[in-house]
């Protein structure tokens, strides 16, 4: 159970005694304190209770919105004299977790605190896979889009692709989607990210996965790791699979990946990219553990001057996935907005589908009779 609860209002000894009787440490705040806490980076209480009883307290405190933006994971309890419809609507939009009516009964308080605890303990349930390019233009978005498409084909209606480029990402183009909202709307409203609100920001694509697109404008707020984590947590609670297309240059994004099951570092056989992959893998290994970081090589050419063993030696880890080079079909898929995973005609499509199945711990697709295996398509053998 939560240890600290901030009680915002004029103070009420009877209510405070009810809270202390449940093992909570009561912090007495004024509305000015609430606004001040919105400027602090670390969590300042486990729960906040707003006392809005009395004629003078018919609206939410002015500092609540700023507080919720800074601390989206802190639940808000409302204590009111009567369940006024206008106030309840305002509270719901502000992200209030629970509303209690005066006189406050112990059983009602226990039930509200229990629901908050259950919501926190539930945690993420879906698998989250993140794709991160060691350099721009190595095929990261191609891999992310196609893995999401294949997972959607296998688990229809339960896959979300999040384009976490904080401006001008391309996933919507790859999926021929025209989103009305973007990841900016989610990050600016992390205090409202329930299932209905999150789904309202996404667009269903013809290829299958839902898409939370990158904005076509710069964000009007400073994004921190807490906001990214809140978004990923919410997505994982409501989708079976979540695929993240990441921006390698944003520290807040890279620091908010705690819920991620696997982080795929995408590189190719260029010296500068291999060096970048080495630095990136080292940083991610320290932050999230080596078992969660996976190296994949895109546009793989077995005859290239930099071979598989060279890359493994520089990066310090085994290459888990080889995605063969096929620029023409990849470009055609981009221009038509039809992901390669919807086709079985190329080795690249097969490798991307196999990657999706391995990430999701699903059995490999049975090869068509008389056809070539994935390995055969990579090597040219039957």
C-alpha positions as CSV (number, residue, x, y, z in Angstrom):
1,X,0.0,0.0,0.0
2,X,1.1,3.6,-0.6
3,X,3.1,5.2,2.2
4,X,2.7,8.9,1.7
5,X,-0.5,10.7,0.8
6,X,-0.7,14.5,0.3
7,X,-3.9,16.0,1.6
8,X,-4.6,19.3,-0.2
9,X,-7.0,21.6,1.5
10,X,-7.8,23.5,4.7
11,X,-7.2,20.4,6.8
12,X,-9.6,17.9,8.5
13,X,-8.4,15.9,11.5
14,X,-11.1,13.3,11.0
15,X,-10.1,12.6,7.4
16,X,-6.4,12.6,8.4
17,X,-7.0,10.1,11.1
18,X,-8.8,7.8,8.6
19,X,-5.7,8.0,6.4
20,X,-3.2,7.4,9.2
21,X,-5.3,4.4,10.4
22,X,-4.5,2.8,7.0
23,X,-0.8,3.1,7.5
24,X,-0.4,6.2,5.4
25,X,1.9,9.1,6.2
26,X,-0.2,12.3,5.7
27,X,1.5,15.3,4.1
28,X,-0.6,18.5,4.5
29,X,-0.4,20.7,1.4
30,X,-1.9,24.0,0.4
31,X,-2.9,24.7,-3.3
32,X,0.3,26.7,-3.5
33,X,2.3,23.7,-2.4
34,X,0.6,21.7,-5.2
35,X,1.8,24.2,-7.8
36,X,5.3,24.2,-6.3
37,X,5.5,20.4,-6.4
38,X,4.8,20.5,-10.1
39,X,8.3,22.0,-10.5
40,X,10.1,19.1,-8.8
41,X,11.5,16.3,-11.0
42,X,11.1,13.4,-8.5
43,X,7.9,11.9,-7.2
44,X,6.7,13.9,-4.1
45,X,3.9,11.6,-2.8
46,X,2.4,8.3,-3.6
47,X,-1.2,9.6,-3.7
48,X,-2.7,13.1,-3.7
49,X,-6.1,13.8,-2.1
50,X,-7.9,17.0,-3.0
51,X,-10.4,18.3,-0.5
52,X,-13.0,20.2,-2.6
53,X,-15.8,20.3,0.0
54,X,-17.6,23.5,0.7
55,X,-19.1,26.3,-1.3
56,X,-15.7,27.8,-2.1
57,X,-14.3,24.6,-3.6
58,X,-16.3,23.9,-6.7
59,X,-13.4,23.9,-9.2
60,X,-10.1,22.0,-9.4
61,X,-7.0,23.7,-8.2
62,X,-5.2,25.8,-10.8
63,X,-1.9,23.9,-10.3
64,X,-3.4,20.4,-10.8
65,X,-2.8,20.3,-14.5
66,X,0.9,21.2,-14.2
67,X,1.3,18.7,-11.4
68,X,-0.3,15.8,-13.4
69,X,2.0,16.7,-16.4
70,X,5.1,16.5,-14.2
71,X,4.0,13.5,-12.1
72,X,1.6,11.4,-14.4
73,X,2.0,8.2,-12.3
74,X,0.7,9.8,-9.0
75,X,-3.0,9.0,-8.5
76,X,-5.4,11.8,-7.6
77,X,-8.3,11.3,-5.1
78,X,-11.1,13.8,-5.0
79,X,-13.2,14.5,-1.8
80,X,-16.4,16.4,-2.6
81,X,-19.6,17.4,-0.8
82,X,-21.8,16.3,-3.7
83,X,-21.3,14.5,-7.1
84,X,-21.7,17.6,-9.3
85,X,-21.8,16.5,-13.0
86,X,-19.8,19.4,-14.3
87,X,-17.1,18.9,-11.7
88,X,-17.0,15.2,-12.3
89,X,-16.5,15.8,-16.0
90,X,-13.7,18.3,-15.3
91,X,-12.1,15.8,-12.9
92,X,-12.2,13.0,-15.5
93,X,-10.6,15.1,-18.1
94,X,-7.9,16.1,-15.6
95,X,-7.0,12.5,-14.9
96,X,-8.5,12.1,-11.4
97,X,-8.3,8.5,-10.4
98,X,-11.1,8.3,-7.7
99,X,-13.9,10.5,-6.4
100,X,-15.2,10.1,-2.8
101,X,-18.2,11.9,-1.3
102,X,-18.6,13.4,2.1
103,X,-19.1,12.1,4.7
104,X,-16.1,9.9,4.0
105,X,-16.6,6.3,5.1
106,X,-13.7,4.0,5.9
107,X,-15.0,1.3,3.6
108,X,-15.2,3.7,0.7
109,X,-11.7,4.9,1.3
110,X,-10.4,1.3,1.5
111,X,-12.1,0.5,-1.8
112,X,-10.6,3.5,-3.6
113,X,-7.1,2.8,-2.3
114,X,-7.5,-0.8,-3.2
115,X,-8.4,0.1,-6.8
116,X,-5.4,2.4,-7.1
117,X,-3.1,-0.3,-5.7
118,X,-4.5,-3.0,-8.1
119,X,-4.1,-0.6,-11.0
120,X,-0.4,-0.1,-10.1
121,X,0.3,-3.7,-9.5
122,X,-1.3,-4.8,-12.8
123,X,1.6,-3.3,-14.7
124,X,2.4,-3.9,-18.4
125,X,1.1,-7.2,-19.8
126,X,2.1,-6.9,-23.5
127,X,5.5,-7.5,-25.0
128,X,7.4,-4.4,-26.2
129,X,10.0,-4.4,-28.9
130,X,12.2,-1.4,-29.7
131,X,14.1,-0.7,-32.9
132,X,17.0,1.6,-32.8
133,X,19.3,2.5,-35.7
134,X,23.0,2.9,-35.2
135,X,22.8,5.5,-37.9
136,X,20.2,7.2,-39.9
137,X,19.1,5.4,-43.1
138,X,20.0,1.9,-42.1
139,X,16.5,0.5,-42.4
140,X,15.2,0.8,-38.8
141,X,11.7,2.0,-39.8
142,X,11.5,-0.7,-42.4
143,X,12.2,-3.4,-39.8
144,X,9.9,-1.9,-37.2
145,X,7.0,-1.5,-39.7
146,X,7.3,-5.0,-41.1
147,X,7.6,-6.7,-37.7
148,X,4.5,-4.8,-36.5
149,X,2.7,-5.8,-39.7
150,X,3.6,-9.5,-39.3
151,X,2.6,-9.5,-35.6
152,X,-0.7,-8.0,-36.5
153,X,-1.2,-10.7,-39.2
154,X,-0.7,-13.3,-36.5
155,X,-2.6,-11.4,-33.7
156,X,-5.1,-9.2,-35.4
157,X,-6.3,-6.1,-33.5
158,X,-3.7,-6.3,-30.7
159,X,-0.6,-4.6,-32.2
160,X,0.5,-1.0,-31.8
161,X,3.4,0.6,-33.7
162,X,4.6,3.8,-31.9
163,X,6.8,6.2,-34.0
164,X,8.9,7.7,-31.2
165,X,10.7,10.2,-33.4
166,X,9.6,13.3,-31.7
167,X,9.3,15.1,-35.0
168,X,9.1,14.1,-38.7
169,X,9.2,10.3,-38.4
170,X,8.3,8.2,-41.5
171,X,6.2,5.2,-40.2
172,X,3.0,6.8,-41.4
173,X,4.4,6.9,-45.0
174,X,5.4,3.3,-44.9
175,X,1.9,2.3,-43.9
176,X,0.1,4.8,-46.2
177,X,-1.6,6.2,-43.1
178,X,-3.0,9.7,-42.6
179,X,-3.1,10.2,-38.8
180,X,-5.0,13.0,-37.1
181,X,-3.1,12.8,-33.9
182,X,0.5,11.9,-33.0
183,X,2.8,10.8,-30.2
184,X,3.1,14.5,-29.3
185,X,-0.6,14.4,-28.1
186,X,0.2,11.3,-26.0
187,X,3.3,12.7,-24.4
188,X,1.6,16.0,-23.7
189,X,-1.3,14.2,-21.9
190,X,0.3,11.3,-20.1
191,X,-2.0,11.9,-17.2
192,X,-5.0,10.9,-19.4
193,X,-3.6,7.8,-21.1
194,X,-6.3,5.3,-20.4
195,X,-7.4,2.8,-23.0
196,X,-10.0,5.0,-24.6
197,X,-7.8,8.1,-24.9
198,X,-4.8,6.2,-26.2
199,X,-6.9,4.5,-28.9
200,X,-8.4,7.8,-29.9
201,X,-4.9,9.0,-30.8
202,X,-4.0,6.0,-33.0
203,X,-5.0,5.2,-36.6
204,X,-5.8,1.8,-37.8
205,X,-3.7,1.0,-40.9
206,X,-4.7,-1.2,-43.9
207,X,-1.6,-3.3,-43.2
208,X,-3.0,-4.3,-39.8
209,X,-1.2,-2.6,-36.9
210,X,-2.5,0.5,-35.2
211,X,-0.2,3.4,-35.5
212,X,0.7,6.2,-33.1
213,X,2.5,8.4,-35.5
214,X,5.3,10.9,-35.2
215,X,4.3,14.6,-35.2
216,X,4.9,16.8,-38.2
217,X,5.9,19.6,-35.8
218,X,8.4,20.1,-33.0
219,X,6.9,19.3,-29.5
220,X,6.0,22.3,-27.4
221,X,7.3,20.7,-24.2
222,X,10.4,19.2,-22.8
223,X,10.0,15.4,-23.0
224,X,11.6,13.4,-20.1
225,X,12.1,9.7,-19.6
226,X,9.1,9.7,-17.2
227,X,6.7,10.7,-20.0
228,X,8.1,8.1,-22.4
229,X,7.9,5.4,-19.7
230,X,4.3,6.4,-19.0
231,X,3.4,6.1,-22.7
232,X,5.1,2.7,-23.1
233,X,3.5,1.4,-19.9
234,X,0.1,2.5,-21.1
235,X,0.5,0.9,-24.5
236,X,1.7,-2.4,-23.0
237,X,-1.3,-2.6,-20.8
238,X,-3.7,-2.3,-23.7
239,X,-1.9,-4.1,-26.6
240,X,-0.5,-7.6,-26.8
241,X,2.5,-6.4,-28.8
242,X,4.0,-2.9,-29.0
243,X,6.7,-2.0,-31.5
244,X,8.7,1.2,-31.0
245,X,10.5,2.9,-33.8
246,X,13.0,5.0,-31.8
247,X,15.0,8.2,-32.4
248,X,18.6,7.5,-31.6
249,X,19.5,11.1,-30.8
250,X,16.9,11.8,-28.0
251,X,18.2,10.9,-24.5
252,X,14.7,11.0,-22.9
253,X,13.5,8.3,-25.3
254,X,16.5,6.1,-24.7
255,X,16.2,6.5,-20.9
256,X,12.5,5.5,-20.9
257,X,12.7,1.9,-22.1
258,X,12.5,0.0,-18.9
259,X,9.3,-1.9,-20.0
260,X,10.9,-3.0,-23.3
261,X,11.5,-6.8,-23.7
262,X,14.0,-6.5,-26.5
263,X,15.9,-3.6,-28.0
264,X,17.1,-4.3,-31.5
265,X,20.1,-2.2,-32.7
266,X,20.1,-2.1,-36.5
267,X,23.4,-1.6,-38.3
268,X,24.8,-2.3,-41.7
269,X,28.2,-3.1,-43.1
270,X,29.6,0.4,-43.1
271,X,32.5,1.3,-40.8
272,X,31.0,4.4,-39.3
273,X,27.7,2.5,-38.6
274,X,29.5,-0.4,-37.0
275,X,31.4,2.0,-34.7
276,X,28.1,3.7,-33.8
277,X,26.5,0.3,-33.1
278,X,29.4,-0.5,-30.8
279,X,28.9,2.6,-28.7
280,X,25.2,2.3,-28.7
281,X,25.2,-1.4,-27.7
282,X,27.7,-0.6,-24.9
283,X,25.4,2.1,-23.5
284,X,22.3,0.0,-23.7
285,X,24.0,-3.0,-22.2
286,X,24.9,-1.0,-19.1
287,X,21.4,0.5,-18.8
288,X,19.2,-2.4,-19.6
289,X,21.3,-5.6,-19.5
290,X,23.0,-7.4,-22.3
291,X,20.3,-10.1,-22.6
292,X,17.8,-7.5,-23.7
293,X,19.9,-5.9,-26.5
294,X,19.9,-7.6,-29.9
295,X,22.1,-6.8,-32.9
296,X,20.7,-7.1,-36.4
297,X,22.4,-6.3,-39.7
298,X,20.3,-4.8,-42.5
299,X,21.1,-4.9,-46.2
300,X,23.4,-7.8,-45.5
301,X,25.9,-8.7,-48.2
302,X,28.0,-11.8,-47.6
303,X,30.6,-10.5,-50.0
304,X,31.1,-7.1,-48.3
305,X,34.5,-6.0,-47.1
306,X,33.2,-5.9,-43.5
307,X,32.0,-9.3,-42.6
308,X,29.8,-10.8,-39.9
309,X,32.8,-11.7,-37.7
310,X,34.3,-8.3,-38.0
311,X,31.1,-6.6,-36.8
312,X,30.7,-9.1,-33.9
313,X,34.3,-8.4,-32.8
314,X,33.9,-4.6,-32.9
315,X,30.4,-4.5,-31.2
316,X,31.2,-7.3,-28.8
317,X,28.1,-9.3,-29.3
318,X,26.7,-11.9,-31.7
319,X,24.6,-10.9,-34.6
320,X,21.2,-12.4,-34.1
321,X,19.5,-11.4,-37.4
322,X,20.6,-10.9,-40.9
323,X,18.3,-8.9,-43.2
324,X,19.4,-9.3,-46.8
325,X,19.8,-6.4,-49.1
326,X,17.0,-5.8,-51.6
327,X,16.8,-2.0,-52.2
328,X,14.4,-2.2,-55.1
329,X,11.6,-4.1,-53.4
330,X,12.1,-2.1,-50.2
331,X,11.7,1.2,-52.1
332,X,8.7,-0.1,-53.9
333,X,7.1,-1.1,-50.6
334,X,7.8,2.4,-49.2
335,X,6.3,4.1,-52.2
336,X,3.2,2.0,-52.3
337,X,2.6,2.0,-48.5
338,X,2.4,-1.8,-48.6
339,X,4.8,-3.4,-46.1
340,X,7.0,-6.3,-47.3
341,X,5.6,-8.6,-44.6
342,X,2.3,-8.8,-46.6
343,X,4.3,-10.6,-49.3
344,X,6.1,-13.9,-49.4
345,X,8.0,-13.2,-52.6
346,X,11.4,-12.0,-51.4
347,X,14.1,-13.1,-49.0
348,X,13.9,-9.8,-47.2
349,X,10.2,-10.2,-46.6
350,X,10.8,-13.7,-45.2
351,X,13.7,-12.6,-43.0
352,X,11.5,-9.8,-41.5
353,X,8.6,-12.2,-40.8
354,X,11.0,-14.6,-39.2
355,X,12.3,-11.8,-37.0
356,X,8.8,-11.0,-35.9
357,X,8.1,-14.6,-35.0
358,X,11.3,-15.0,-33.0
359,X,10.7,-11.9,-31.0
360,X,7.2,-13.0,-30.1
361,X,8.4,-16.6,-29.3
362,X,6.1,-17.9,-32.0
363,X,6.9,-21.1,-34.0
364,X,8.6,-20.5,-37.4
365,X,6.4,-20.4,-40.4
366,X,6.2,-23.7,-42.2
367,X,8.0,-23.4,-45.6
368,X,5.9,-23.9,-48.7
369,X,6.4,-27.3,-50.3
370,X,9.1,-27.0,-53.0
371,X,10.1,-23.5,-51.9
372,X,13.3,-22.3,-50.2
373,X,13.9,-21.8,-46.5
374,X,14.9,-18.5,-45.1
375,X,18.5,-19.7,-44.9
376,X,18.3,-20.8,-48.5
377,X,17.0,-17.4,-49.7
378,X,19.9,-15.8,-47.8
379,X,22.6,-18.1,-49.2
380,X,21.1,-19.0,-52.6
381,X,20.9,-22.7,-51.6
382,X,17.8,-24.9,-51.9
